[in-house]
Amino acid sequence: MRYDQLDSISNRHSRLLELVREGAYSTPALSELLSVSEQTIYRDIDYLKKNGHAIKAVRVSRGWAYQLQKSEEEAA
């Protein structure tokens, strides 16, 4: 994989984390905001979770969405 591809993926992961930290977003919404497929969102969420980020699926009025769980320090 070329450096520019890795940089693009890293930037997308950073933006994805920023979005789910700010609120709850569905897979289709994240897909649209990041201009990637829904399958890419699933893979990115899985990768981020495996690397220690506490991303959870939460029930919202119109289905399910992803949200970054706050640590105990942030919640206080």
C-alpha positions as CSV (number, residue, x, y, z in Angstrom):
1,M,0.0,0.0,0.0
2,R,1.3,3.4,-0.9
3,Y,1.9,6.1,1.7
4,D,-0.8,8.4,0.4
5,Q,-3.3,5.5,0.7
6,L,-2.2,4.9,4.3
7,D,-2.4,8.6,5.1
8,S,-6.0,8.7,3.6
9,I,-7.1,5.7,5.8
10,S,-5.5,7.3,8.9
11,N,-7.3,10.6,8.2
12,R,-10.6,8.7,7.7
13,H,-10.1,6.9,11.0
14,S,-9.4,10.1,12.8
15,R,-12.5,11.8,11.3
16,L,-14.6,8.7,12.1
17,L,-13.5,8.9,15.8
18,E,-14.2,12.6,15.9
19,L,-17.7,12.1,14.6
20,V,-18.6,9.2,17.0
21,R,-17.1,11.2,19.9
22,E,-19.4,14.2,19.1
23,G,-22.6,12.2,18.7
24,A,-24.3,9.0,17.5
25,Y,-24.2,8.3,13.8
26,S,-25.7,5.5,11.8
27,T,-23.7,3.5,9.3
28,P,-25.4,5.1,6.3
29,A,-24.8,8.6,7.8
30,L,-21.1,7.9,8.4
31,S,-20.8,6.4,4.9
32,E,-22.2,9.6,3.4
33,L,-20.2,12.0,5.6
34,L,-16.9,10.1,4.9
35,S,-17.7,9.3,1.2
36,V,-17.0,5.6,1.5
37,S,-19.2,2.5,1.4
38,E,-21.1,1.2,4.3
39,Q,-18.9,-1.9,4.2
40,T,-15.8,0.3,4.7
41,I,-17.5,1.9,7.8
42,Y,-18.1,-1.6,9.2
43,R,-14.4,-2.5,8.6
44,D,-13.2,0.8,10.1
45,I,-15.3,0.5,13.2
46,D,-14.1,-3.1,13.7
47,Y,-10.4,-1.9,13.3
48,L,-10.9,0.9,15.7
49,K,-12.6,-1.3,18.3
50,K,-9.8,-3.9,18.0
51,N,-7.3,-1.0,18.6
52,G,-8.8,0.0,21.9
53,H,-11.5,2.5,21.1
54,A,-14.7,2.0,23.0
55,I,-17.2,2.4,20.1
56,K,-20.6,1.0,20.9
57,A,-23.8,0.5,19.0
58,V,-26.6,2.5,20.7
59,R,-30.3,2.4,20.1
60,V,-31.7,5.6,18.6
61,S,-35.2,6.6,17.6
62,R,-34.7,5.4,14.0
63,G,-32.6,2.3,14.6
64,W,-29.0,1.9,15.6
65,A,-26.0,4.3,15.6
66,Y,-22.3,4.2,16.7
67,Q,-21.1,6.3,19.5
68,L,-17.8,6.5,21.4
69,Q,-18.3,5.6,25.0
70,K,-16.9,8.2,27.4
71,S,-14.3,7.2,29.9
72,E,-15.0,7.6,33.6
73,E,-12.8,10.7,33.7
74,E,-14.7,12.3,30.8
75,A,-18.1,11.5,32.3
76,A,-17.2,13.2,35.6
